Each structure stands twice: as structure tokens, then as C-alpha cells.
């Protein structure tokens, strides 16, 4: 039996076999209530798409890729099952609280061993002679060469989310020709690469990701709201009987209800979901920040937050330090066939170097606080972190209006 589903991006998606049987299992249905972009809807109000529809899109593109590559039988069935299940490990609000969950459980979203080994998912897989361990390996990008379709530099996950996120936010930067990318896929010595004549196709994927990052994924309001939500989730685990495994299995509505129900988190929950967000006290470039701050671990960041709050004379809860890791571009290692040999994109494309430079220039250290504290917290941050105020640090008061359409505050 085949079911046809109307999709906003791929039009009609045909679902059959193991995927049709998996669709109505609780772990997949839960994804209907997990926002694909977390709190980005506070910037782009139409960005309310979910992990469920994204999973359908990933399955659809995997199905097309398998047909193009001529992969049939049980190997293809396993990849289709892995594609539809690849996001069941996401916690509420997708990546927003993933670091919190990982610190307490050791699980990232692509670690789905326990989620596919029991319950209805395991029963469906057994009915189709699929071992849960095989699916978990494929989701993690391991096990066999076809895993690269699900989790790799040329995976269908990224092909779907770039187009889908651009569609729902309304920005034009994520548009890629995923049809051409899929038709260009080939395996050479076990590596999934793009065939001859596809350097520009690979560059388009890289360029789309590079443009979507500052415009959508790392927009400063998205980063502020994500940081506030992460802090609230940490507080929830520290002050209530909510456990990290339970948090991991919540959907967005569950987490919002839990945050609102407890005194220690109700205040920040109200600020988040009434859009009364913290503001930037500091917004510093990579070259102005000490190396030990870039990608600093949780304990280091918490130490800086306590020190800044003490120096500023404000409550610890009113200071959040957001120190991203140094920019990386894994897509630059995509293999492309040129003159009969496989070359890595960064070896073949001068565009890669320019995009890597742009990524570094776009990196920012953020320090966030309620609007009333931005001046005092900004000055305290300069003292505690050794930042030079003459380096052009941006605060909310003098921030340029460089935001894309959406809410810029």
C-alpha cells in the first residue's frame, strides 16, 4: 500500500513499506511538535515547520538518490528507514537544548540506539527484517558506504533542510538544485562524491549554508533566545525532579509547560514566550577575543558569567555568555570528480577560501542581559574578559540595523 503526502517543498511524497509503517509510531509522531528551527520563529514568524515534515523530506530525497544510484533490496530499505528516523533523537526545540542533554546523558541527536531498539519502532523494524543496530549506525553515518547519504558531507539531510528552512523563513539564500545534486551522486572507492561537471553544484551547497548561517541560524535574536532557553533547561534540571532522559523525550509543548510550572524557571519562560528577550551587552569579533573563550566549555563559561555578574552587581541569572566554537566548514571536504580524479572541494574551488574567511569575520562572542543592565554588564564584560572597548564592541544601544527582514531586536 502506498500513501501520498502533500509537502510544501517537494510537492507529493510517496510513502510505502517500512516507512509507511514507521510514520505512526510515537517517536516519529512526537516530531510534529518539535520545531525544526527552535526559537527562530521569534525572528521569522513563519518558521514554524517541524522535524516531522523535514524527516519526510529527507526520506523523499534518500529515496530518489537510491533510485539514481541503482540501490535496491534490503540495503535500500534500511537506508529509507534510517532517513525517516534520523531525527527522532532530537530533544525539544531541536538543537537549542542539545548541549544540555548531552552533558547529562552523553547522547546527541544522532545517537538513537536506545530509541530504535525498543517499542513500536523496534517492532516495525523486526517485521521488515531490519536490525535496530543497523539503523542506529546509518543515522550516525557509520556501518557502510550508504550511510553517507544519511549523514555525510553530501547527505540528503542538508539538501532538505536548506531548501525547507529558506522556504519557511522566506529568505532566498538556501535555494539549491537538489535534483542536480542527487543526479550527480556516485560512489568511487566507497566514497560518495559528485561526478564530473558538478563543482558548481557543490559550491552552491556550500554557499547556501554560508549565507543561511548569519541570516537565519546564527541571527543574533535566534542566538539570544536559544541561550535563554538553554539556561532555563539547565535550571529546570538543577532545581526540579525533571531528569535529563525525560527532558530528551519532551516535545516543545512539554518543555514550555514544565518551564512555566516551576518557580525557578517561570520568569525566563515568560520572557521567552512573550518575546521580552535579553539584549546584547557585548557582540565581539573573533580577533578581539582570547583563544580560551572560543568554544569554551560549560564550566568555563559559567565561571565567566558569575564573574561578570559579580563585577556588574547584577544577579547571576541576568548574565549569559554565548561563546561559539571556531567556525568550521565540513562541506568543503566534499569529493568532486575532476579530470578523472576525485578532488576535495577546498582543493578545487577558490570560493571555499572566501567563504571560510567570511565565516571567521561573521563569528561573534555574545554577552546577553536584560535591557536595563546592558551598559553595566558591557563594561563589566570588558574588564573580566579583557576586551578593549576601542575595538568597536557592539552593544544593543549602538548596534547597527543590519538584520534581515523579520524581527531585528
C-alpha positions in Angstrom: 0.0 0.0 0.0 1.3 3.4 -1.0 0.4 6.7 0.8 0.9 10.0 -1.0 1.6 13.0 1.3 1.5 16.6 0.0 4.6 18.5 1.1 5.2 22.3 0.9 8.7 21.8 -0.6 8.7 18.5 -2.6 5.1 18.5 -3.7 3.9 14.9 -3.5 5.9 12.3 -1.4 5.0 8.7 -1.9 5.4 6.6 1.3 5.3 2.8 1.3 6.8 -0.3 3.0 8.7 0.1 6.2 8.5 3.9 6.1 4.7 3.9 5.9 4.7 1.5 8.9 7.1 3.8 10.9 5.1 7.0 10.3 2.6 6.4 13.0 5.0 5.3 15.7 5.2 7.6 18.8 8.9 8.6 18.3 8.1 9.9 14.8 4.7 11.5 15.6 6.4 13.3 18.5 8.4 15.2 15.9 5.2 17.0 14.8 5.7 19.1 18.0 9.4 19.8 17.7 10.2 22.9 15.8 12.8 22.4 13.0 14.5 25.8 13.8 13.9 26.0 17.6 13.3 29.6 18.5 14.0 31.1 15.1 10.3 31.8 14.7 10.9 34.7 17.1 12.8 36.3 14.2 10.9 34.8 11.3 7.3 34.3 12.3 6.6 31.8 9.5 9.4 29.5 10.6 7.0 27.1 12.3 7.9 23.9 10.3 8.7 20.8 12.3 11.2 17.9 12.4 8.4 15.6 11.2 8.0 17.3 7.8 11.8 17.6 7.5 12.1 13.9 8.1 9.6 13.2 5.3 11.7 15.4 3.0 14.9 13.6 3.9 13.2 10.2 3.2 12.0 11.5 -0.1 15.4 12.7 -1.2 17.1 9.5 0.0 14.5 7.5 -2.0 15.4 9.5 -5.1 19.1 9.1 -4.5 18.8 5.3 -4.1 16.9 5.1 -7.3 19.5 7.2 -9.1 22.3 5.0 -7.7 20.5 1.8 -8.6 20.4 0.6 -5.0 17.6 -1.9 -4.3 16.6 -4.6 -2.0 17.2 -4.7 1.8 20.1 -2.2 1.7 17.8 0.4 0.2 15.1 -0.5 2.7 17.5 0.1 5.6 18.5 3.5 4.2 14.9 4.6 3.7 14.1 3.6 7.3 17.2 5.4 8.6 16.2 8.5 6.6 12.7 8.8 8.1 14.1 8.0 11.6 17.2 10.2 11.5 15.8 13.0 13.7 14.0 11.0 16.4 16.9 11.7 18.8 16.2 15.4 18.8 15.1 17.0 22.1 12.6 19.8 22.4 13.3 22.9 20.2 15.8 20.8 18.2 19.4 21.9 18.6 18.6 24.6 21.2 19.0 22.4 24.3 21.1 19.6 22.7 24.2 20.6 24.6 22.4 20.5 27.9 21.0 17.0 27.2 24.4 15.7 26.0 26.2 16.9 29.2 23.8 14.9 31.3 23.1 11.8 29.2 26.0 11.6 26.8 23.5 11.5 23.9 23.5 13.7 20.9 20.6 13.8 18.5 22.2 11.3 16.1 22.6 8.7 18.9 19.4 6.8 18.5 20.4 3.2 19.6 18.0 3.2 22.6 15.2 4.8 20.7 15.1 2.2 17.8 15.8 -0.9 20.0 12.5 -1.0 21.8 8.8 -0.1 21.5 6.9 0.2 18.3 9.8 1.3 16.2 11.7 -1.9 17.1 8.6 -4.0 16.3 8.2 -2.4 12.8 11.9 -2.9 12.1 11.6 -6.6 13.1 8.6 -7.0 10.8 10.8 -5.9 7.9 13.9 -7.9 9.0 15.9 -4.9 9.9 18.2 -4.9 12.9 18.0 -1.7 15.1 21.7 -1.5 15.3 21.9 -1.2 11.6 19.6 1.8 11.6 21.4 3.4 14.5 24.7 3.1 12.6 23.3 4.6 9.4 21.8 7.6 11.4 25.3 8.2 12.9 26.9 8.0 9.4 28.6 4.6 10.2 28.2 1.0 9.1 28.5 1.1 5.4 29.1 3.5 2.5 25.4 4.2 2.0 25.4 5.8 5.5 27.0 8.9 3.8 23.6 9.5 2.2 22.1 10.0 5.6 25.0 11.6 7.4 27.9 13.0 5.4 29.2 15.9 3.5 26.7 15.3 0.7 23.8 14.0 2.8 20.2 14.4 1.9 19.6 15.9 5.4 21.3 19.1 4.5 19.8 19.2 1.0 16.3 19.2 2.5 16.8 21.5 5.5 18.5 24.3 3.5 15.6 24.4 1.0 12.9 23.9 3.6 14.3 26.5 6.1 14.6 29.0 3.3 11.1 28.3 2.2 9.6 28.8 5.6 11.6 31.8 6.7 11.1 33.5 3.4 14.8 34.2 2.8 16.2 33.4 -0.7 19.6 32.1 0.3 19.0 28.4 0.9 17.9 27.7 -2.6 19.8 24.8 -4.1 19.3 22.5 -7.1 18.9 19.3 -5.0 17.7 17.5 -8.2 21.0 18.1 -9.9 23.0 17.3 -6.7 21.2 13.9 -6.5 21.7 13.1 -10.1 25.4 13.9 -9.7 26.0 11.5 -6.8 28.2 8.5 -7.4 30.4 6.1 -5.4 34.1 5.9 -6.0 36.2 3.6 -3.8 33.4 3.6 -1.2 33.2 7.4 -1.1 30.1 9.3 -2.0 31.2 12.1 -4.4 29.8 14.3 -7.2 30.5 13.3 -10.7 32.3 15.3 -13.3 30.9 18.8 -14.1 29.5 19.3 -10.6 31.9 21.7 -9.0 29.4 24.5 -9.2 26.7 22.2 -7.7 28.9 21.5 -4.7 29.8 25.2 -4.4 26.0 26.1 -4.4 25.5 23.8 -1.4 28.4 25.5 0.4 27.3 29.0 -0.5 23.7 28.3 0.6 24.9 27.1 4.0 27.3 30.0 4.4 24.5 32.6 3.6 21.9 30.9 5.8 24.1 30.8 8.8 24.3 34.6 9.6 20.8 35.3 8.2 18.9 32.6 9.9 20.8 30.0 12.1 23.0 32.5 13.9 20.9 35.6 13.7 21.5 37.4 17.0 17.9 37.2 18.2 18.0 33.4 17.5 21.2 33.1 19.5 19.8 35.1 22.4 16.6 33.2 22.6 18.5 29.9 22.2 20.8 30.9 25.1 18.0 31.8 27.3 16.2 28.6 26.6 19.3 26.6 27.3 19.9 28.3 30.6 16.2 27.7 31.5 16.6 24.0 30.7 19.7 23.8 32.9 17.9 25.4 35.7 14.9 23.0 35.3 17.2 20.0 35.7 19.1 21.5 38.6 16.0 22.6 40.7 13.3 20.1 39.9 12.8 16.4 39.7 12.8 16.6 35.9 15.6 14.3 34.6 17.8 14.7 31.5 16.4 11.5 29.9 12.9 12.9 30.5 13.9 16.2 29.0 15.3 14.5 25.9 11.9 12.9 25.2 9.8 16.0 25.7 8.4 17.9 22.8 8.3 21.7 22.6 5.0 22.0 24.4 6.1 19.7 27.2 9.2 21.8 27.9 7.2 25.1 27.8 4.7 23.7 30.3 7.5 22.5 32.6 9.3 25.8 32.5 6.1 27.7 33.3 5.2 25.3 36.1 8.3 25.8 38.3 9.2 29.0 40.2 12.9 28.8 39.2 12.1 28.9 35.5 8.8 30.6 35.2 10.4 34.1 34.9 12.6 33.3 32.0 9.8 31.2 30.4 7.6 34.3 30.5 10.3 36.4 28.9 10.9 33.9 26.2 7.4 33.2 25.1 6.2 36.8 25.5 9.3 37.8 23.4 10.7 40.0 26.2 14.3 38.9 25.4 17.7 39.8 26.8 19.7 42.2 24.7 23.3 42.3 23.6 25.7 43.9 26.2 28.7 42.8 24.1 28.9 41.5 20.5 32.7 40.9 19.9 34.5 39.7 16.8 36.8 36.7 16.8 40.0 38.7 16.6 39.1 40.7 19.7 38.5 37.6 21.9 41.1 35.4 23.7 41.5 31.9 22.4 40.4 30.3 25.6 36.9 31.9 25.2 36.3 30.5 21.7 34.2 27.4 22.2 34.8 27.4 25.9 33.3 24.5 27.8 30.2 24.8 30.1 32.1 25.2 33.4 34.4 27.9 31.9 31.5 29.9 30.6 29.6 29.6 33.9 32.7 30.9 35.7 32.9 33.9 33.4 29.1 34.6 33.8 29.5 34.6 37.6 32.5 36.9 37.5 30.8 39.3 35.1 27.6 39.4 37.2 29.6 40.0 40.4 31.6 42.8 38.8 28.4 44.4 37.4 26.4 43.9 40.6 23.6 42.1 38.9 22.0 38.7 39.6 23.9 35.7 38.0 20.7 34.8 36.2 20.9 38.1 34.3 24.2 37.4 32.5 24.6 34.9 29.7 27.8 34.4 27.9 27.5 32.8 24.4 30.9 31.7 23.1 30.5 29.6 19.9 33.2 27.2 18.6 35.6 28.4 15.9 33.8 28.3 12.6 34.1 25.1 10.5 33.0 24.1 7.1 32.8 20.3 6.7 31.2 20.6 3.3 34.5 21.9 2.0 35.8 18.3 2.0 33.1 17.2 -0.4 34.6 15.0 -3.1 34.2 16.1 -6.8 35.3 14.2 -9.8 37.6 16.5 -11.9 39.6 15.2 -14.9 39.2 11.6 -13.9 40.3 12.0 -10.2 38.4 12.8 -7.0 39.4 16.1 -5.6 38.2 17.8 -2.4 36.2 20.9 -3.0 38.6 23.1 -1.0 41.4 22.0 -3.3 39.4 22.8 -6.4 37.4 25.9 -5.6 38.7 29.3 -4.8 35.2 30.2 -3.5 35.8 27.9 -0.4 38.7 30.1 0.9 36.5 33.3 0.6 33.6 31.6 2.4 35.9 30.4 5.2 37.2 33.9 5.6 33.6 35.2 5.7 32.7 32.7 8.4 35.5 33.9 10.6 34.5 37.5 10.0 30.9 36.7 11.0 31.8 35.0 14.3 30.7 36.8 17.4 31.0 36.4 21.1 27.7 37.4 22.7 27.0 38.5 26.2 23.3 39.0 26.9 21.4 40.6 29.7 18.1 42.4 30.3 17.9 45.8 28.6 18.3 47.7 31.9 21.7 46.1 32.5 23.3 46.4 29.1 25.7 49.3 29.9 26.9 48.0 33.3 27.2 44.4 32.1 29.0 45.6 28.9 31.6 47.4 31.0 32.0 44.5 33.4 32.5 42.1 30.5 35.3 44.3 29.1 37.0 44.2 32.5 36.5 40.5 33.2 37.3 39.2 29.7 40.0 41.7 29.0 38.2 43.2 25.9 39.3 46.5 24.5 36.4 49.0 24.3 38.3 50.7 21.5 38.0 47.6 19.3 34.4 48.6 18.3 32.5 46.2 20.5 28.8 46.4 19.7 26.2 46.8 22.4 22.4 46.9 21.9 22.5 50.7 22.3 24.8 51.3 19.3 24.1 48.2 17.3 23.7 48.8 13.6 20.4 47.9 12.0 21.9 45.1 9.8 19.3 42.5 10.4 17.4 40.8 7.6 13.6 41.1 7.3 12.0 39.7 10.4 12.3 41.0 14.0 15.6 42.6 14.4 15.5 43.5 18.1 
